[in-house]
Amino acid sequence: MNNGVVINHYRRIVAIPSIKPDSFQNPDARDGESEVSLSRRRLLRGLSIAGLPLAASQMSGCGGANAAEPDTSTPPAATDGSTAPSSSISITTAPFTVALVHKLASSTFDISEAVTSLISFMAEAKATGASLVVAGELYLPGYDVNINYTTDWATKMWPTIKANSLSIGDGNWIRLLDAARSLGVAVSFGFSEKADKYYYMSQALIGNDGTVWNKRRKVRPSGAERNYWSDAPMAGNLNVVTTPLGRISMLMCWDHLRPQSTFNVMAQLPNIHVCAWPYTRDTTVATPGWDRQEVAHSAAAYFSQLSGAVTLLATVGYCAVYKSSIKLAELAPADPANMLYYTITPGKWTGATSSTTSEFSYGVLQLLADNYPGQKVADSEHGTLNLNAES
């Protein structure tokens, strides 16, 4: 059986009862405002709240110098309700191979050693014929499993992690860009990022030409992580990017269990999703629920089922590939191989960036907001970023 997978898109048609426009008074409408104007305002408000990127064409007509100009730059809508790609990037239709790293980069959390290891894995993957290499959360310099189990982690390990965090543009960052370009292979990896006086849990997607295709920060670190790494705003950190290998999205660990992250990413119609987890090891009845390997694999299966994306569970330990909730390939921690290889057959990936008929459309977002059953009050826990400034 061929280990490639052909992506098939399908959509369920739901009948919605018709509503006469004169049968109700819309409470959001301003005096004399047209339905078109109201719809645009509500769309922009929803996108802003959700953290989705606003195209220049979406901002025109909302006040300011261009308010009266017609919107001519919005991509045409496809017949299935999806929005055609605005990029001129041509997505391959040929099968290609991905490589999921499941071995540690550095057992001592040394950033130089870790980068050297990752570059070595990239070279191995390229020699094997891979076009994309993916590694897990905080792969550089490494994720210490003791963070949630010891009380002295702040004094014993955090100084090491800080000293071995990447900064965009530093020597190790340049090494990775140069390696991707010279080897001709794309790579996605998680890393501890130092930016000014803050640290973030970040992900990068570097193209085979050495350019940065995407770079994001974890919106909401989990558990004890919140004592060290800062939150990042939704805007700009949940983008799906169109690449020659298809539309690629990335999230880390419990990002996958937070609807504010998964909804926005799935709404952008990824073809390939990097589900980065720090580690997935053997678990017993004594393993806490949040640390069980089943959580990571369930998250990957769930994402692959709802989004339709080929989902790459990149992690140290049990790495795997999922499609439509089916595990298509896996490597166990004891497997001597450095990487799990899998061949993807793109099929008919159109590069569409959104759909008005998907389960993650703006219409669904509006339904959720309009029909929320609890108190509609401000949420300081999620409305305020947790920032840990270095003293």
Helices and strands as residue ranges (DSSP letters): G 21-23, H 35-50, H 56-59, E 82-83, E 96-101, H 111-128, E 130-134, G 145-148, H 153-156, H 158-163, H 171-183, E 186-195, E 198-206, E 212-217, G 223-227, E 241-243, E 246-252, G 253-257, H 259-266, E 272-280, G 289-291, H 293-307, E 310-317, E 319-323, E 326-331, E 339-344, E 354-355, H 362-370, H 380-383
